[in-house]
Amino acid sequence: MIDLHTHTTASDGREAPAALVARAAAAGVEILSVTDHDTVAGCAEAATEARTRGVQLVTGIEITAVLDATDVHVLGYFFDSQCPALDEFLATQRRWRLDRVRQIVARLAGLGVHLDADAVLAPGVVDATKAAGRPWIARALLAAGHVESVTEAFDLWLGRGRPAFVPRVGVPPAEVFDRIHHAGGLASLAHPGLTRCDESIPGFVDAGLDAIEVYHSKHDPEATERYEDLASRLGLAMTGGSDDHGDPSHSAAAVGTVSLPRLAFERLVAHVPRRPDGRRATTRATASGSSHSS
């Protein structure tokens, strides 16, 4: 079983990286990627636990780009998690995330829905490597009794077009592809069935997109078949995963419930850029969480 899309407490997941890896191993996952939003803070802990559990870990991340005021989520794999240029870029992304959360909490207050802003922001203020996000606000709304689930928080307040929504500040997808490539990795378009930007995918390919996430917990069989065909036509590799957040009130599925086929994974690895010495990265976890040739 291969799950290349999961989240931890380093961003908007509910479980620590080690706990996620342990649960993935128990579910039969053999190859795993932790793809936290705009951070690699969970990579080292996940790598340590992966070695203990006999799980191969693919270095991963989910970076949010913006196209025409719409979020475009880009998954990065097999990159150097200690690349200085990528680290600087991600730090900026996380600062923008904190600012957005502040604005949303302030907007909620103006609507008569009061939250403790300092408490909501605390994890990202105390540890700048953690990436804030709307799920932090949704869980605060749930804890305060304003909603009955995280999904309801988005439906009533936080989703696009809802009263407390604040548009994201971000860079275009092409720049995210470039950042991932500069760090030696490959870029995959996350859950295109949710992003609904199919008409933009050929342009993304021209800009350097390497793959699309065909297999996802929110893709029905028809969507999966559509993106399999699209990947084949455009010469893209395929990725896939559960989008697990370790949160029963979150709408995504649990780790290991969606698997990338082994052949698709092998083709994905074949897309990984070669190092100057001619070798490709492998999926063997290292202490830093980055993937290196063996």
HUMO-V973415 format. One record per helix or strand of 2 or more residues. SS is the DSSP state (alpha for helix, beta for strand). FROM is the first residue (numbers start at 1). TO is the last residue. Records with the same first field share a line. If there is no record, write none. Layout:
SS=FROM-TO  FROM-TO
This chain:
beta=2-3  31-34  56-67  70-77  186-189  211-216  237-241
alpha=17-26  43-53  84-110  117-126  134-143  150-158  173-182  192-195  198-206  221-234  262-271
